[in-house]
Amino acid sequence: MEKIEVLVSKAIPLSLENIDTDQIIPARFLKSSKREDFGSNLFRDWRYTDKGLIKENFILNNPKYAGKILVVGRNFGSGSSREHAAWSLFDYGFRVVTSSFFADIFKENALNTGLLPIEISELYLQYLFKTITYNRNILYSVSLIRQIIKIDKSFLYDYFSMEKYKKTCLMKGQDDIDFLICLKYKIKTFELNSYS
């Protein structure tokens, strides 16, 4: 996994609420258990017509918007527990998703994928939507170390909570298996001391 400590990026706004996992990645594209090639089908039915033509009015198809931060409406990732939803966002190039509320299972899947879900206040979320709409080239700074998101080089920020274990894993670029492997020496030492 990639390390996340501080990320400075432009953001893409998707102000819809109650986006479920089937809208993030439709079920017909879940034929692989590898974390590869899901980004091309992210929001597939919103990005393309039935004939595969690009829907120019969808935000991800607008070349004027870019960035590694996706700002979404409340209740993002509800529905089924498919990991593929987080995989598709990560594979597309997002490293942070910001909302005022995430479905619990989606949040866990995102963290396990290396995608940082930032839950902020509804007031600050609406502020982010306004700033992106006003200036799509504005940069946002996410500090996992300090657990804040802000408009870069400004004092306008909001805190987000993060469980200590997952924070450590993301900052070190480790998944659960990597974390256990790093503890191999301590585990062996504990075993030797326990049985001696």
Summary of the structure (lengths in Angstrom):
residues: 196
radius of gyration: 18.3
end to end distance: 37.2
largest distance: 68.7
contacts: 583
relative contact order: 0.18
helix: 39%
strand: 19%
